Amino acid sequence: MQLRDSQLEALQQTSASESLRRMQAGALTSEALTAACLARSDLVAEVVQAWDALDPAYALAQARERDADKQAGRPLGRLHGLPLAVEASFDSRDYAAADGPARSDSYAIAALRGAGSVLLGKARAPHCALGTSGTARNPYRTERESGGAGGSAAALVSAGVVPAALGARSDGAIALPASFCGVVGYKPSRGLLPRSGTRLVSSMLGQLGVFARSVEDAALVAGPLAGWDAGDEDSRMAPAPALAEICASEPPVTPRLAFVQTPFWNRAAPATREAFGELLGALNEDVEAIEMGDAYAAAPDALRRLLACDLAFALEGRAGTRDSLEAESAALLVEGQSLSALSYRAAQQAGRGYAVALQELFEEFDAVITPAAPGEANARGDDAPSTDFSALWSLAGLPTVTLPLMTGEEGLPLGVQLVGAERDDARLLRTARWLTRTVEAALAAEETA
């Protein structure tokens, strides 16, 4: 199949939602859309270096099967014919796993297949979904990091290769790669999207993340992933929320946001603090600044202890595994091997305590607004960026949505992180969509003033 350059460019910029509408209407085929994604991949592959495994013939074969299903009048899934990427942290039956041969599909990949999507390929991921080794380059500037684990999936979306992708992080800091790569990043409530079949080492902290070009696309892709799975100890038997439908609706009243600096505000770059000042000024009466107590300052330390112990437990008895870890993860492993059970239990209790204390906040506010990262993407090879702005929410198991609404001094993205109440993901996504439209309207008004 040959597509003109103008056709390719148009398809590469089309949202997941619009692509699905066009395919359902018969104005677009999955094969044409997949071919456009592959063409874009060819163009940026050497620059971004995001793929762990890519088989164009296999991707196109899947797309033709989806088109044949539609032509035959067979039942179609909610993502039927949509090309997506997943990171190597997700097991699948058709590509080798991150640490060995191919395995059966993870829950997430099985759900995507059931929804009719096309698995374009697998993106690179660090061992145990921790660290930065082997992850993609930042599409904005290739000498910068893409955010570590989750960064390759975010980079593929940012570079226009796929409309959405799945990544995973054992520390739950999905906000970091989303912010660095300038894309939407959705981290679900703990247990909402089952994680079985992933290389995550911490059940309390680890999360998969959906990276997309818009909040609507993130909700659309996440929807079929919600459900119960016996393989995930935090999964709950409850009706799956209508993420896409609620996200697309208008809030019944104007959302109220709580601006939380967190105890780590002084670690944010000056450009981040300045950008937030401008953002809060634009929101005016829709946001209220809230002080957080000193007790929350211990969140990063509690997260590190939990992660270190979970890593040590996950790798217990695996000879040679330490040698495959990068320096920071290897140090984390050694730390975990020396920590006591009492220290681990105290960190767990801290997370549960934070969740209870924060619930009060969401009785008054629709979401918390806070930075997603300290600043713009750091240079490749530098020390790993701080995840302090994610630690509290990961410990508490709360959902977050990162929005690419700001820009730093060097012209690189700065993400805005919204945090919602536990298991209130649909409302959070709707609030994120509202915030995006509100900021876009304010910018348009400035330009025409």
Legacy VTK file of the C-alpha trace (Angstrom):
# vtk DataFile Version 3.0
C-alpha trace
ASCII
DATASET POLYDATA
POINTS 449 float
0.000 0.000 0.000
1.399 3.392 -1.034
0.303 6.600 0.661
1.141 10.118 -0.475
3.263 12.209 1.900
0.307 14.491 2.679
-1.850 11.477 3.576
0.846 10.051 5.816
1.317 13.320 7.669
-2.420 13.719 8.217
-2.764 10.196 9.618
0.282 10.581 11.850
-1.273 13.647 13.485
-4.765 12.187 13.921
-5.914 11.415 17.451
-6.867 7.915 18.534
-10.469 9.005 18.998
-10.720 10.520 15.523
-8.964 7.539 13.920
-11.477 5.155 15.469
-14.401 7.319 14.334
-13.065 7.331 10.787
-12.489 3.574 10.770
-15.995 2.940 12.102
-17.413 5.169 9.357
-15.435 3.333 6.667
-13.336 6.401 5.797
-10.084 4.810 7.013
-8.659 1.323 7.237
-6.514 -0.115 9.983
-3.954 -1.095 7.361
-3.592 2.509 6.160
-3.276 3.838 9.694
-0.751 1.163 10.662
1.261 1.854 7.509
1.363 5.545 8.447
2.643 4.677 11.937
5.346 2.459 10.469
6.380 5.169 8.012
6.727 7.642 10.868
8.703 5.055 12.821
11.128 4.676 9.903
11.622 8.418 9.860
12.431 8.855 13.554
13.782 5.415 14.553
17.479 6.307 14.490
16.885 9.571 16.312
14.615 8.416 19.145
15.847 4.791 19.389
12.742 3.626 21.248
12.028 0.143 19.875
12.966 -3.084 21.598
11.141 -5.211 19.001
9.345 -4.179 15.829
8.011 -6.457 13.069
6.320 -4.324 10.374
5.006 -7.364 8.472
3.382 -8.719 11.621
1.843 -5.323 12.462
0.354 -5.006 8.972
-0.941 -8.588 9.118
-2.796 -7.749 12.340
-4.249 -4.624 10.717
-5.510 -6.585 7.716
-7.197 -9.039 10.075
-8.971 -6.149 11.788
-10.124 -4.791 8.434
-11.355 -8.247 7.425
-13.336 -8.510 10.669
-15.079 -5.237 9.885
-15.828 -6.196 6.308
-17.255 -9.523 7.441
-19.572 -7.830 9.934
-18.010 -9.496 12.975
-18.281 -7.892 16.434
-15.744 -5.091 16.853
-13.888 -4.041 19.990
-13.704 -0.499 21.346
-10.170 -0.049 19.966
-10.696 -2.028 16.782
-7.888 -1.448 14.297
-6.007 1.116 16.418
-2.177 0.684 16.386
-0.616 0.928 19.844
2.819 0.313 21.358
3.668 -1.320 24.676
6.936 -1.452 26.553
8.992 -4.616 26.920
7.970 -4.709 30.599
4.695 -6.295 29.430
4.753 -10.012 28.649
3.283 -11.089 25.306
3.025 -14.317 23.375
4.464 -12.887 20.168
7.573 -11.007 21.327
10.369 -11.994 23.684
10.020 -10.783 27.259
12.362 -8.202 28.739
14.221 -10.937 30.636
13.772 -14.045 28.521
11.651 -15.823 25.915
8.100 -14.910 24.986
5.451 -15.662 27.604
1.675 -15.638 27.553
0.025 -12.232 27.241
-0.068 -9.960 30.261
-3.533 -8.910 31.371
-3.109 -5.514 29.695
-2.018 -6.884 26.319
-4.757 -9.522 26.347
-7.284 -6.756 27.064
-5.924 -4.617 24.206
-6.169 -7.564 21.819
-9.700 -8.255 23.022
-10.578 -4.635 22.267
-9.290 -5.107 18.707
-6.111 -3.023 18.795
-3.012 -3.666 16.685
0.218 -4.308 18.626
2.671 -2.281 16.567
5.726 -3.325 18.566
7.476 -3.276 21.916
9.372 -0.278 23.242
12.604 -0.486 25.229
12.394 -0.720 29.019
14.967 -0.959 31.813
15.287 -4.105 33.915
12.538 -4.409 36.576
10.935 -1.220 35.178
13.463 0.828 37.159
16.106 3.321 36.090
17.043 4.837 32.742
19.300 2.277 31.050
18.368 1.487 27.482
15.400 3.852 27.320
14.584 6.107 24.389
16.037 9.495 23.645
13.858 12.549 24.173
12.143 13.496 20.881
12.439 17.202 21.722
16.211 16.992 22.163
17.999 13.710 21.764
20.732 14.617 24.241
18.066 14.699 26.985
16.410 11.849 28.896
12.902 10.653 28.138
12.208 9.984 31.809
13.494 6.471 32.470
11.031 3.583 32.760
7.948 4.568 30.781
10.047 6.983 28.741
10.230 4.854 25.599
6.435 4.553 25.414
6.047 8.285 26.043
8.702 9.082 23.417
6.907 7.056 20.726
3.734 9.066 21.347
5.655 12.333 21.488
7.462 11.546 18.218
4.163 10.873 16.427
4.770 7.156 15.874
1.649 5.941 17.712
-1.420 7.751 19.060
-1.040 6.019 22.444
1.223 3.559 24.259
1.541 1.636 27.519
4.537 1.924 29.823
5.257 0.765 33.360
7.256 1.923 36.382
7.977 0.026 39.579
8.024 3.303 41.538
4.754 4.541 40.023
6.264 7.815 38.729
4.392 7.830 35.405
4.284 11.641 35.608
8.018 11.970 34.986
8.253 10.543 31.416
4.966 12.215 30.487
6.319 15.583 31.592
9.722 15.139 29.934
8.217 14.030 26.597
5.347 16.523 26.542
2.464 14.030 26.407
-0.546 13.156 28.534
0.265 10.472 31.111
-2.449 8.668 33.076
-1.585 6.593 36.164
-4.632 4.723 37.521
-5.752 4.140 41.080
-4.043 1.136 42.618
-5.790 -2.020 41.439
-8.037 -0.415 38.806
-5.998 -1.591 35.802
-4.584 -5.073 36.553
-0.797 -5.391 36.321
-0.296 -9.161 36.099
2.240 -10.216 33.502
4.362 -7.089 33.868
7.948 -6.784 35.124
6.946 -4.571 38.064
8.669 -5.508 41.320
6.430 -3.601 43.777
2.723 -4.334 44.076
2.092 -1.330 46.318
3.946 1.187 44.138
4.257 -0.245 40.632
1.833 0.968 37.972
1.290 0.806 34.274
0.736 4.122 32.552
-1.191 5.193 29.472
0.574 7.828 27.353
-1.449 9.670 24.714
-1.820 12.897 22.776
-4.940 13.975 24.670
-6.831 13.203 27.867
-9.690 11.786 25.788
-7.327 9.353 24.062
-5.822 8.249 27.392
-9.291 7.528 28.788
-10.283 5.715 25.605
-7.291 3.346 25.705
-7.461 2.801 29.471
-11.145 1.884 29.432
-10.819 -1.702 28.145
-7.961 -2.359 30.613
-10.113 -1.827 33.702
-11.417 -4.993 35.325
-10.797 -7.722 37.861
-7.889 -10.132 37.622
-6.930 -12.813 40.130
-3.271 -12.308 39.184
-3.200 -8.824 40.751
-3.579 -8.858 44.531
-4.943 -5.294 44.524
-7.558 -5.934 41.846
-11.136 -5.533 43.052
-14.372 -7.153 41.949
-16.269 -4.001 41.010
-17.931 -2.634 37.856
-15.406 -1.018 35.530
-15.861 2.778 35.395
-16.922 4.376 32.132
-13.643 6.277 31.769
-14.049 7.510 28.190
-17.719 8.421 28.508
-17.348 10.369 31.758
-14.135 12.014 30.564
-15.946 13.308 27.460
-18.818 14.784 29.495
-18.996 18.285 30.901
-18.470 18.723 34.664
-21.819 19.407 36.394
-20.177 22.365 38.161
-16.883 24.159 37.651
-14.187 21.957 39.218
-12.333 23.209 42.265
-8.598 22.575 42.421
-6.294 22.544 45.413
-2.808 23.806 44.584
-0.407 21.797 46.706
3.228 22.809 46.651
4.109 19.672 48.667
7.102 19.839 51.037
9.395 19.580 47.997
8.470 22.879 46.345
11.954 24.274 46.937
13.332 21.441 44.780
11.389 22.662 41.736
13.387 24.646 39.185
12.784 28.416 39.169
11.163 28.111 35.729
8.729 25.530 37.101
7.733 27.777 40.001
7.324 30.741 37.643
5.231 28.751 35.159
2.965 27.541 37.938
2.486 31.114 39.112
1.242 32.070 35.657
-1.003 29.009 35.444
-2.599 29.654 38.822
-3.138 33.284 37.881
-5.052 32.190 34.778
-7.229 29.815 36.815
-7.937 32.524 39.386
-10.903 31.614 41.635
-11.011 27.976 40.452
-7.908 27.086 42.474
-7.008 27.456 46.152
-3.542 27.107 47.657
-3.356 24.457 50.400
-0.543 23.964 52.900
0.668 20.435 53.601
2.051 19.372 56.964
5.632 18.309 57.587
4.510 14.688 57.966
4.263 14.398 54.181
7.944 15.254 53.770
8.827 11.668 54.685
7.019 10.238 51.634
10.093 9.854 49.364
12.018 8.050 52.096
9.115 5.687 52.773
8.776 5.002 49.042
12.482 4.247 48.715
12.386 1.758 51.599
9.351 0.005 50.146
10.877 -0.125 46.682
14.237 -1.363 47.968
12.669 -4.202 49.961
10.334 -5.187 47.128
13.253 -5.254 44.684
15.305 -7.426 47.035
12.392 -9.824 47.512
11.636 -10.014 43.765
15.266 -10.828 42.904
15.963 -13.175 45.809
17.779 -16.265 44.583
18.296 -15.008 41.021
21.995 -15.447 40.419
23.689 -12.730 38.386
20.675 -10.419 38.407
22.511 -7.700 40.298
25.045 -7.465 37.475
22.246 -6.621 35.011
21.064 -3.645 37.070
22.338 -0.125 36.598
24.260 1.428 39.488
21.345 3.166 41.185
19.101 0.085 41.057
21.952 -2.131 42.274
22.429 0.210 45.244
18.703 0.040 45.891
18.916 -3.766 45.892
21.744 -3.775 48.450
19.780 -1.353 50.616
16.696 -3.558 50.470
18.669 -6.610 51.519
19.745 -4.812 54.708
16.403 -3.340 55.788
14.332 -4.893 58.554
10.758 -6.137 58.371
9.832 -3.424 60.865
11.147 -0.724 58.525
9.186 -2.196 55.635
5.951 -2.379 57.626
6.409 1.201 58.814
6.735 2.384 55.206
3.579 0.471 54.243
1.669 2.012 57.115
2.875 5.468 56.136
1.388 4.994 52.664
-1.942 3.844 54.064
-1.948 6.755 56.503
-1.358 9.241 53.692
-4.272 7.769 51.721
-6.655 8.209 54.655
-5.469 11.741 55.441
-5.689 12.903 51.814
-9.232 11.592 51.372
-10.462 14.568 53.402
-9.004 16.914 50.817
-11.077 15.370 48.029
-14.307 15.946 49.914
-13.828 19.648 49.181
-11.808 19.656 45.954
-12.140 17.793 42.648
-8.379 17.386 42.238
-4.980 18.441 43.519
-2.749 20.373 41.117
1.015 20.137 41.561
4.204 19.827 39.446
4.846 16.549 37.627
8.639 16.926 37.756
11.188 19.352 39.204
11.929 20.843 35.799
12.699 20.124 32.155
14.250 16.862 30.966
17.764 16.324 32.285
20.785 15.536 30.104
21.447 11.896 29.256
23.983 10.418 31.635
23.190 12.832 34.465
21.906 11.574 37.790
18.327 10.284 37.618
15.809 13.110 38.141
13.937 13.342 41.414
10.569 11.587 41.675
9.629 13.496 44.833
6.590 15.045 43.159
5.204 11.544 42.484
6.168 9.762 45.699
3.229 10.769 47.884
0.588 9.875 45.303
2.249 6.542 44.490
2.411 5.602 48.168
-1.253 6.498 48.669
-2.323 4.632 45.513
-4.078 7.684 44.046
-4.703 8.291 40.332
-2.819 11.043 38.500
-3.002 12.681 35.083
-0.039 14.651 33.737
-0.791 17.387 31.209
1.726 19.096 28.860
0.510 22.621 29.611
3.726 24.526 30.319
7.169 25.168 28.848
10.479 25.776 30.606
13.295 28.227 29.977
14.905 25.978 27.362
11.681 25.429 25.431
11.138 21.908 26.753
7.848 20.661 28.223
6.879 21.055 31.868
4.039 18.842 32.985
1.164 19.748 35.274
0.097 16.872 37.520
-3.516 16.449 38.625
-4.248 14.029 41.460
-7.676 12.569 42.180
-9.412 10.627 44.909
-8.925 6.871 45.111
-11.048 5.002 42.538
-12.440 8.292 41.228
-10.391 8.055 38.026
-13.213 8.996 35.654
-13.887 12.235 37.504
-10.165 13.017 37.499
-9.924 12.468 33.735
-12.963 14.716 33.204
-11.340 17.409 35.366
-8.088 17.049 33.393
-9.979 17.540 30.133
-11.697 20.606 31.582
-8.366 22.064 32.739
-6.783 21.520 29.323
-9.641 23.302 27.563
-9.647 26.119 30.126
-5.931 26.780 29.662
-6.219 26.576 25.868
-9.092 29.097 25.925
-7.082 31.464 28.147
-4.088 31.278 25.784
-6.321 31.918 22.755
-7.837 34.949 24.500
-4.347 36.334 25.191
-3.369 35.970 21.539
-6.420 37.843 20.289
-6.288 40.573 22.974
LINES 1 450
449 0 1 2 3 4 5 6 7 8 9 10 11 12 13 14 15 16 17 18 19 20 21 22 23 24 25 26 27 28 29 30 31 32 33 34 35 36 37 38 39 40 41 42 43 44 45 46 47 48 49 50 51 52 53 54 55 56 57 58 59 60 61 62 63 64 65 66 67 68 69 70 71 72 73 74 75 76 77 78 79 80 81 82 83 84 85 86 87 88 89 90 91 92 93 94 95 96 97 98 99 100 101 102 103 104 105 106 107 108 109 110 111 112 113 114 115 116 117 118 119 120 121 122 123 124 125 126 127 128 129 130 131 132 133 134 135 136 137 138 139 140 141 142 143 144 145 146 147 148 149 150 151 152 153 154 155 156 157 158 159 160 161 162 163 164 165 166 167 168 169 170 171 172 173 174 175 176 177 178 179 180 181 182 183 184 185 186 187 188 189 190 191 192 193 194 195 196 197 198 199 200 201 202 203 204 205 206 207 208 209 210 211 212 213 214 215 216 217 218 219 220 221 222 223 224 225 226 227 228 229 230 231 232 233 234 235 236 237 238 239 240 241 242 243 244 245 246 247 248 249 250 251 252 253 254 255 256 257 258 259 260 261 262 263 264 265 266 267 268 269 270 271 272 273 274 275 276 277 278 279 280 281 282 283 284 285 286 287 288 289 290 291 292 293 294 295 296 297 298 299 300 301 302 303 304 305 306 307 308 309 310 311 312 313 314 315 316 317 318 319 320 321 322 323 324 325 326 327 328 329 330 331 332 333 334 335 336 337 338 339 340 341 342 343 344 345 346 347 348 349 350 351 352 353 354 355 356 357 358 359 360 361 362 363 364 365 366 367 368 369 370 371 372 373 374 375 376 377 378 379 380 381 382 383 384 385 386 387 388 389 390 391 392 393 394 395 396 397 398 399 400 401 402 403 404 405 406 407 408 409 410 411 412 413 414 415 416 417 418 419 420 421 422 423 424 425 426 427 428 429 430 431 432 433 434 435 436 437 438 439 440 441 442 443 444 445 446 447 448
